């Protein structure tokens, strides 16, 4: 009941004319940037982060929420129309959406995606309202050893799930942790990796890291592989769904959030895994399996609903524990820190107007997203005609302006370029970017919690595992680390059994 009353107060904040304006601008800008090839929600939020410097925190985060959901839908639009996913979570949408577009059903695919985002976002946000205060109240009793264990879980999980190999994930994490070490030691005040520069004594701003790794790194990568040919957009008409389409999509719209929300809330969650799981589930449950791979509308509706619900799930961990489970959440956490606000268990008590205004704005943003993007889908298709050299030149310009706006120092531009080159190298050698961003964000906090836990236990390592919660988390970490070996052993035993049975069959014959 308290959550319901707080949510009603949040709607009072979110529905003020100025906050409604920021929500609409966020949805519009997020979709416009997300619809461009290669630009996902993380890069969209990072690029637009400097735009919110002059806003009050509540208005800024309401705008961020609009950017987040708008960019997610924009990635689906370009994925369906041009088979070019704007972000990793939109990859699944291309599997069925692009064949639909080629068959002249692009309008129906876009409508299924838009309504799927709406349904997933609404259901996910309702779960956020129900679960977030409970998680926050439980998290108040968590101590330094428990927080460190959670951060270790985040590090291990994010390096295990993402990338082509665990080694590359760990290498990316180490890059982020190294960047996070730059500056003054929080305990002793000694300089680390500053190379004698007073400017680096404050550390490298997370916004510069995010913009450098995402925007600069991506722009340099595209420039290195630029092709002169550009795809022509597929014309789309007025999006609408017939009765047959609605009968095939309403169940996937409801099943998607059930899969997406939990994955968004756990460390290393995000929308990539649940979208694939949702696609597999819909393929198994569908009565039209023969259409999968040729343009089955269920393969668009379910994954898109799962992606949107996972976005709401990421906010649970970020708001209640201060743990970013996706790159977008990491950038938003940096934005919180920019305003001097620390997400965590006490955030709901210290900043209730901000938190509940943000949650209420998610409902408003979903309605705005649906209202704006159903009629504007043909317009987004025309934006894809911008030549890529002009597109990425604009990205470099806005990235440089954003980095300079952080501190007003020309050295920030040099740091941005260096980090951008690191991002380019990471793409060249197949290193995922998210572990590096997580390392920069959580690295200093993990170090601080580790030192606190050791101080409490007088330097004894046993102090890191002296609570039931931390022991449980480390057990999960051990399971994640050992799971590939366990799966391999189980696979070998099954193979040996099958081989034995085949031998018996041949011998008996």
C-alpha positions as CSV (number, residue, x, y, z in Angstrom):
1,X,0.0,0.0,0.0
2,X,2.9,2.3,0.8
3,X,4.3,1.6,-2.7
4,X,1.0,2.5,-4.3
5,X,0.8,5.8,-2.4
6,X,4.4,6.6,-3.3
7,X,3.6,5.8,-6.9
8,X,0.6,8.2,-6.9
9,X,2.9,10.9,-5.6
10,X,5.4,10.0,-8.3
11,X,2.7,10.5,-11.0
12,X,2.2,14.0,-9.4
13,X,5.8,14.7,-10.1
14,X,6.1,13.0,-13.6
15,X,2.9,14.6,-14.9
16,X,4.0,18.2,-14.4
17,X,4.3,20.1,-17.8
18,X,8.1,20.4,-17.7
19,X,8.7,16.7,-16.8
20,X,6.2,15.6,-19.4
21,X,8.2,17.7,-21.9
22,X,11.5,16.1,-20.8
23,X,9.9,12.6,-21.1
24,X,8.7,13.4,-24.7
25,X,12.1,14.8,-25.7
26,X,13.8,11.8,-24.3
27,X,11.6,9.3,-26.1
28,X,12.0,11.3,-29.4
29,X,15.8,11.8,-29.1
30,X,16.3,8.2,-28.0
31,X,14.4,6.8,-30.9
32,X,16.0,9.1,-33.4
33,X,19.5,8.1,-32.3
34,X,18.7,4.5,-31.6
35,X,17.3,4.0,-35.1
36,X,20.7,4.8,-36.6
37,X,22.8,1.7,-37.4
38,X,25.3,0.7,-34.8
39,X,24.1,3.0,-32.1
40,X,22.4,1.4,-29.1
41,X,20.8,2.7,-25.9
42,X,24.1,2.9,-24.1
43,X,25.7,5.1,-26.7
44,X,22.5,7.2,-27.0
45,X,22.5,7.9,-23.2
46,X,26.2,8.5,-23.1
47,X,26.0,11.0,-26.0
48,X,23.0,12.8,-24.5
49,X,24.4,12.9,-21.0
50,X,25.9,16.3,-21.3
51,X,22.6,17.7,-22.6
52,X,21.1,17.2,-19.1
53,X,23.7,19.1,-17.2
54,X,21.5,22.2,-16.7
55,X,18.4,20.2,-15.6
56,X,17.3,19.3,-12.1
57,X,18.0,15.6,-11.2
58,X,14.3,14.6,-11.4
59,X,13.9,16.1,-14.9
60,X,17.2,14.7,-16.0
61,X,16.5,11.1,-15.1
62,X,12.9,11.3,-16.5
63,X,14.6,12.3,-19.8
64,X,17.1,9.4,-19.4
65,X,14.3,6.9,-19.0
66,X,12.7,8.2,-22.2
67,X,16.1,8.0,-24.0
68,X,16.6,4.4,-22.8
69,X,13.2,3.0,-24.0
70,X,13.2,5.1,-27.1
71,X,16.7,3.9,-28.1
72,X,15.7,0.3,-27.5
73,X,12.7,0.7,-29.9
74,X,14.9,2.6,-32.4
75,X,17.3,-0.4,-32.5
76,X,14.4,-2.7,-33.3
77,X,13.3,-0.4,-36.2
78,X,16.6,-0.5,-38.1
79,X,16.9,-4.2,-37.3
80,X,13.5,-4.9,-38.9
81,X,13.9,-2.6,-41.9
82,X,17.5,-2.9,-42.9
83,X,18.6,-6.1,-41.1
84,X,21.1,-3.9,-39.2
85,X,20.5,-4.1,-35.5
86,X,21.0,-0.8,-33.7
87,X,22.0,-2.7,-30.6
88,X,22.7,-6.3,-29.5
89,X,19.2,-6.8,-27.9
90,X,17.7,-6.1,-31.4
91,X,19.5,-8.9,-33.1
92,X,16.7,-11.3,-32.6
93,X,14.2,-8.9,-34.1
94,X,16.0,-9.1,-37.4
95,X,15.6,-12.9,-37.6
96,X,11.9,-12.7,-38.3
97,X,11.3,-8.9,-38.7
98,X,13.5,-8.5,-41.7
99,X,11.9,-11.3,-43.7
100,X,8.5,-9.8,-42.9
101,X,9.7,-6.4,-44.2
102,X,11.0,-8.0,-47.4
103,X,7.7,-9.7,-47.8
104,X,5.9,-6.3,-47.6
105,X,4.9,-6.7,-43.9
106,X,7.3,-4.3,-42.4
107,X,4.5,-2.2,-41.0
108,X,3.1,-5.2,-39.1
109,X,6.5,-6.1,-37.8
110,X,7.1,-2.5,-36.5
111,X,3.6,-2.5,-34.9
112,X,4.3,-5.9,-33.2
113,X,7.6,-4.5,-32.0
114,X,6.1,-1.2,-30.7
115,X,3.2,-2.9,-28.9
116,X,5.6,-5.5,-27.5
117,X,7.8,-2.8,-26.1
118,X,4.7,-1.2,-24.6
119,X,3.4,-4.4,-23.0
120,X,6.9,-5.5,-21.8
121,X,7.7,-2.1,-20.3
122,X,4.3,-1.8,-18.5
123,X,4.5,-5.3,-17.0
124,X,8.2,-4.8,-16.1
125,X,7.6,-1.5,-14.5
126,X,4.7,-2.9,-12.4
127,X,7.1,-5.6,-11.2
128,X,9.6,-2.8,-10.4
129,X,7.0,-1.0,-8.3
130,X,6.2,-4.2,-6.4
131,X,9.7,-5.6,-5.9
132,X,12.1,-2.5,-5.6
133,X,11.0,-1.3,-2.1
134,X,11.2,-4.9,-0.8
135,X,14.7,-5.4,-2.2
136,X,15.8,-2.0,-0.8
137,X,14.5,-2.8,2.7
138,X,16.3,-6.1,2.7
139,X,19.5,-4.5,1.3
140,X,19.8,-2.1,4.3
141,X,21.1,-5.0,6.4
142,X,23.8,-5.8,3.9
143,X,27.4,-5.2,5.2
144,X,30.8,-4.6,3.5
145,X,31.5,-8.4,3.0
146,X,28.1,-8.9,1.4
147,X,28.5,-5.9,-0.9
148,X,32.0,-7.1,-2.0
149,X,30.6,-10.6,-2.7
150,X,27.8,-9.1,-4.8
151,X,30.4,-7.1,-6.8
152,X,32.5,-10.2,-7.3
153,X,29.4,-11.9,-8.6
154,X,28.8,-9.0,-11.0
155,X,32.4,-9.2,-12.2
156,X,32.4,-12.9,-12.7
157,X,28.9,-13.1,-14.3
158,X,29.5,-10.2,-16.7
159,X,32.8,-11.8,-17.9
160,X,31.2,-15.2,-18.2
161,X,28.1,-14.3,-20.2
162,X,29.4,-11.7,-22.6
163,X,32.0,-12.0,-25.4
164,X,33.4,-14.9,-27.4
165,X,35.4,-16.3,-24.4
166,X,35.8,-15.9,-20.7
167,X,39.4,-14.9,-21.2
168,X,38.4,-11.9,-23.4
169,X,35.7,-11.0,-20.9
170,X,38.3,-11.0,-18.0
171,X,40.7,-9.0,-20.1
172,X,38.1,-6.4,-20.7
173,X,37.3,-6.3,-17.0
174,X,40.9,-5.8,-16.2
175,X,41.1,-2.9,-18.6
176,X,38.2,-1.2,-16.8
177,X,39.6,-2.0,-13.3
178,X,42.9,-0.4,-14.4
179,X,41.2,2.8,-15.6
180,X,39.3,2.8,-12.3
181,X,42.6,2.9,-10.4
182,X,43.6,6.2,-11.9
183,X,43.5,9.0,-9.3
184,X,44.0,9.3,-5.6
185,X,43.8,6.2,-3.3
186,X,40.6,6.8,-1.3
187,X,42.2,5.4,1.9
188,X,45.8,6.8,1.8
189,X,45.5,9.7,-0.6
190,X,48.5,8.5,-2.7
191,X,48.4,9.1,-6.4
192,X,48.0,6.0,-8.7
193,X,48.6,5.9,-12.5
194,X,48.4,9.7,-12.7
195,X,51.8,10.1,-14.4
196,X,52.4,13.2,-12.4
197,X,49.3,15.0,-13.8
198,X,47.2,16.9,-11.3
199,X,44.3,16.7,-13.6
200,X,44.3,12.9,-13.5
201,X,44.4,13.0,-9.6
202,X,40.6,13.2,-9.6
203,X,40.4,10.1,-11.8
204,X,39.0,9.6,-15.2
205,X,35.3,10.6,-15.4
206,X,33.0,7.7,-16.1
207,X,31.2,9.7,-18.7
208,X,34.4,10.2,-20.7
209,X,35.1,6.4,-20.4
210,X,31.6,5.5,-21.6
211,X,31.6,7.9,-24.5
212,X,35.1,7.0,-25.4
213,X,34.6,3.2,-25.4
214,X,31.2,3.3,-27.0
215,X,31.0,6.3,-29.4
216,X,34.7,6.9,-30.3
217,X,35.6,3.3,-30.4
218,X,32.6,2.4,-32.6
219,X,33.2,5.4,-34.9
220,X,36.8,4.5,-35.4
221,X,35.8,0.8,-36.0
222,X,33.2,1.8,-38.6
223,X,35.7,4.2,-40.3
224,X,38.2,1.4,-40.6
225,X,35.7,-0.9,-42.3
226,X,33.6,1.7,-44.2
227,X,32.0,0.5,-47.4
228,X,30.9,3.0,-50.0
229,X,27.6,1.2,-50.6
230,X,24.7,2.0,-48.4
231,X,21.5,0.1,-48.1
232,X,18.3,1.7,-49.3
233,X,15.5,1.8,-46.7
234,X,12.5,-0.4,-47.2
235,X,9.3,1.7,-47.6
236,X,6.7,1.1,-44.9
237,X,3.1,2.1,-44.8
238,X,0.8,2.8,-41.9
239,X,1.5,0.2,-39.1
240,X,-1.5,-1.9,-38.3
241,X,-2.3,-5.5,-37.1
242,X,-5.1,-7.6,-38.3
243,X,-7.1,-10.0,-36.2
244,X,-5.0,-13.0,-37.3
245,X,-1.8,-11.1,-36.2
246,X,-3.3,-10.2,-32.9
247,X,-4.3,-13.8,-32.2
248,X,-0.7,-14.8,-32.8
249,X,1.0,-12.0,-30.8
250,X,-1.0,-11.4,-27.6
251,X,0.4,-14.5,-25.8
252,X,4.1,-13.7,-26.8
253,X,3.5,-10.1,-25.5
254,X,2.6,-11.6,-22.1
255,X,5.2,-14.4,-22.1
256,X,8.2,-12.1,-23.0
257,X,8.2,-10.0,-19.8
258,X,8.2,-13.2,-17.6
259,X,11.5,-14.2,-19.3
260,X,13.0,-10.7,-19.6
261,X,12.4,-9.1,-16.2
262,X,14.4,-11.6,-14.1
263,X,17.4,-11.5,-16.5
264,X,17.4,-7.7,-16.4
265,X,17.5,-7.7,-12.6
266,X,20.5,-10.1,-12.1
267,X,24.1,-9.2,-12.6
268,X,25.2,-9.6,-16.2
269,X,21.6,-9.8,-17.2
270,X,20.5,-7.3,-19.9
271,X,18.3,-8.0,-22.9
272,X,20.5,-10.2,-25.1
273,X,20.0,-13.6,-23.3
274,X,16.2,-13.3,-22.6
275,X,15.5,-12.2,-26.2
276,X,17.1,-15.4,-27.5
277,X,15.3,-17.5,-24.9
278,X,12.0,-15.8,-25.7
279,X,12.5,-16.5,-29.4
280,X,13.3,-20.2,-28.7
281,X,10.2,-20.4,-26.4
282,X,7.9,-18.9,-29.1
283,X,9.3,-21.2,-31.8
284,X,8.5,-24.2,-29.6
285,X,5.1,-23.1,-28.6
286,X,3.9,-21.7,-32.0
287,X,1.4,-23.5,-34.2
288,X,3.2,-22.0,-37.2
289,X,6.7,-23.4,-36.8
290,X,7.2,-23.6,-40.5
291,X,7.1,-19.8,-40.8
292,X,10.0,-19.3,-38.4
293,X,13.0,-18.0,-40.4
294,X,10.6,-16.8,-43.1
295,X,8.8,-14.0,-41.2
296,X,6.9,-15.4,-38.1
297,X,5.4,-12.4,-36.2
298,X,5.7,-14.3,-32.9
299,X,9.4,-14.1,-33.3
300,X,9.2,-10.3,-33.2
301,X,6.5,-9.8,-30.5
302,X,7.9,-12.1,-27.8
303,X,11.6,-11.0,-27.9
304,X,10.7,-7.3,-28.1
305,X,8.5,-7.6,-25.0
306,X,11.3,-9.5,-23.2
307,X,13.8,-6.7,-24.1
308,X,11.6,-4.0,-22.8
309,X,10.8,-5.8,-19.5
310,X,14.5,-6.5,-19.0
311,X,15.1,-2.7,-19.1
312,X,12.8,-2.3,-16.2
313,X,14.6,-5.2,-14.4
314,X,17.9,-3.4,-14.7
315,X,16.5,-0.5,-12.7
316,X,15.8,-2.8,-9.7
317,X,19.5,-3.6,-9.2
318,X,20.7,-0.1,-10.0
319,X,18.2,1.8,-7.7
320,X,18.3,-0.6,-4.8
321,X,21.8,-1.9,-4.8
322,X,23.7,0.6,-6.9
323,X,24.7,-2.3,-9.2
324,X,24.5,-1.7,-13.0
325,X,23.7,-4.9,-14.8
326,X,23.9,-3.4,-18.3
327,X,25.9,-0.7,-20.1
328,X,23.0,1.7,-20.0
329,X,22.6,1.2,-16.3
330,X,26.3,1.9,-15.9
331,X,26.0,5.2,-17.7
332,X,22.9,6.1,-15.7
333,X,24.8,5.3,-12.5
334,X,27.5,7.7,-13.6
335,X,24.8,10.3,-14.1
336,X,23.5,9.7,-10.6
337,X,27.1,10.2,-9.3
338,X,27.3,13.4,-11.4
339,X,24.5,14.9,-9.3
340,X,26.0,13.7,-6.1
341,X,23.4,11.0,-5.6
342,X,24.4,7.4,-4.6
343,X,21.9,4.7,-5.6
344,X,21.5,2.0,-3.0
345,X,19.2,0.8,-0.1
346,X,18.7,4.3,1.3
347,X,17.9,6.0,-2.0
348,X,14.1,5.4,-1.5
349,X,14.3,7.2,1.8
350,X,16.6,10.0,0.9
351,X,15.3,10.8,-2.6
352,X,11.7,9.6,-2.7
353,X,10.5,12.3,-5.1
354,X,13.2,11.5,-7.5
355,X,12.8,7.7,-7.4
356,X,9.1,7.5,-7.6
357,X,8.9,10.3,-10.1
358,X,11.4,8.3,-12.3
359,X,9.3,5.1,-11.9
360,X,6.1,6.9,-12.7
361,X,7.7,8.5,-15.7
362,X,8.4,5.0,-17.1
363,X,4.6,4.4,-17.4
364,X,4.3,7.8,-19.1
365,X,7.2,7.1,-21.4
366,X,5.7,3.8,-22.5
367,X,2.5,5.6,-23.6
368,X,4.5,8.4,-25.4
369,X,6.7,5.8,-27.1
370,X,3.7,4.0,-28.5
371,X,1.9,7.2,-29.5
372,X,5.0,8.7,-31.2
373,X,6.5,5.7,-32.9
374,X,3.5,4.0,-34.5
375,X,2.9,7.0,-36.9
376,X,6.5,8.0,-37.1
377,X,7.9,4.6,-38.3
378,X,8.2,5.7,-41.9
379,X,10.1,8.8,-40.8
380,X,12.7,6.8,-39.0
381,X,13.2,4.7,-42.1
382,X,14.2,7.9,-44.0
383,X,16.8,8.8,-41.4
384,X,18.7,5.7,-42.4
385,X,19.6,7.5,-45.7
386,X,22.1,9.6,-44.0
387,X,25.6,8.6,-45.4
388,X,27.6,6.9,-42.8
389,X,30.6,9.3,-43.1
390,X,28.4,12.2,-42.1
391,X,26.7,10.1,-39.4
392,X,29.8,9.2,-37.6
393,X,31.4,12.6,-38.1
394,X,28.4,13.9,-36.1
395,X,29.0,11.3,-33.4
396,X,32.6,12.3,-33.0
397,X,31.6,16.0,-32.8
398,X,29.0,15.4,-30.1
399,X,31.3,13.0,-28.2
400,X,34.1,15.7,-28.1
401,X,31.7,18.4,-27.0
402,X,30.3,16.1,-24.3
403,X,33.7,15.2,-23.0
404,X,34.9,18.8,-22.9
405,X,31.7,19.8,-21.1
406,X,32.5,17.4,-18.2
407,X,35.4,19.4,-16.8
408,X,36.2,22.1,-19.3
409,X,39.7,20.9,-19.7
410,X,41.4,20.2,-23.1
411,X,43.2,17.2,-21.5
412,X,39.8,15.5,-21.3
413,X,39.8,15.4,-25.1
414,X,43.2,13.7,-25.1
415,X,41.9,11.2,-22.6
416,X,38.8,10.6,-24.7
417,X,40.9,9.9,-27.7
418,X,43.1,7.4,-25.8
419,X,40.1,5.6,-24.4
420,X,38.5,5.6,-27.8
421,X,41.6,3.9,-29.3
422,X,41.4,1.4,-26.5
423,X,37.7,0.8,-27.5
424,X,38.8,0.4,-31.1
425,X,41.4,-2.2,-30.0
426,X,38.9,-4.0,-27.9
427,X,36.6,-4.4,-31.0
428,X,39.5,-5.4,-33.1
429,X,40.4,-8.3,-30.8
430,X,36.8,-9.3,-29.9
431,X,36.8,-7.9,-26.3
432,X,33.3,-7.0,-25.1
433,X,32.9,-3.4,-23.9
434,X,30.5,-3.9,-21.0
435,X,32.9,-5.6,-18.6
436,X,35.3,-2.6,-19.0
437,X,32.6,-0.1,-18.1
438,X,31.4,-2.3,-15.2
439,X,35.1,-2.4,-14.0
440,X,35.4,1.4,-14.1
441,X,32.1,1.9,-12.2
442,X,32.4,-0.9,-9.6
443,X,36.1,-1.2,-9.3
444,X,36.7,1.7,-6.8
445,X,33.6,0.7,-4.8
446,X,34.7,-3.0,-4.7
447,X,38.1,-1.9,-3.5
448,X,36.6,0.2,-0.8
449,X,34.2,-2.5,0.4
450,X,37.1,-5.0,0.4
451,X,39.2,-2.8,2.6
452,X,36.3,-2.1,5.0
453,X,35.6,-5.8,5.3
454,X,39.3,-6.5,6.1
455,X,39.5,-3.7,8.6
456,X,36.4,-5.1,10.4
457,X,38.1,-8.5,10.6
458,X,41.5,-7.2,11.6
459,X,43.0,-8.2,8.2
460,X,41.6,-11.8,8.3
461,X,40.5,-13.1,5.0
462,X,37.8,-15.1,6.8
463,X,36.0,-11.8,7.3
464,X,35.0,-11.9,3.7
465,X,32.9,-15.0,4.2
466,X,31.5,-14.6,7.7
467,X,27.9,-14.0,6.8
468,X,25.3,-16.4,5.3
469,X,24.6,-14.0,2.5
470,X,28.2,-13.7,1.4
471,X,28.7,-17.5,1.5
472,X,25.6,-18.0,-0.6
473,X,26.8,-15.4,-3.2
474,X,30.3,-17.1,-3.4
475,X,28.5,-20.4,-3.9
476,X,26.7,-18.9,-6.9
477,X,30.1,-17.5,-8.1
478,X,31.6,-21.0,-7.8
479,X,28.7,-22.5,-9.8
480,X,29.1,-20.0,-12.6
481,X,32.8,-20.6,-12.8
482,X,32.5,-24.4,-12.7
483,X,29.4,-24.7,-15.0
484,X,31.2,-25.1,-18.3
485,X,33.3,-27.9,-16.8
486,X,30.2,-29.6,-15.4
487,X,28.4,-29.2,-18.7
488,X,31.4,-30.7,-20.5
489,X,31.6,-33.7,-18.2
490,X,27.8,-34.4,-18.5
491,X,28.1,-34.2,-22.3
492,X,31.0,-36.7,-22.3
493,X,29.0,-39.1,-20.1
494,X,26.0,-38.9,-22.4
495,X,28.3,-39.4,-25.4
496,X,29.9,-42.5,-23.8
497,X,26.4,-43.9,-23.0
498,X,25.2,-43.4,-26.5
499,X,28.3,-45.0,-27.9
500,X,27.9,-48.0,-25.6
501,X,24.2,-48.4,-26.6
502,X,25.2,-48.2,-30.3
503,X,27.8,-50.8,-29.8
504,X,25.3,-53.1,-28.1
505,X,22.8,-52.6,-30.9
506,X,25.4,-53.4,-33.6
507,X,26.6,-56.5,-31.7
508,X,23.1,-57.7,-31.1
509,X,22.2,-57.2,-34.8
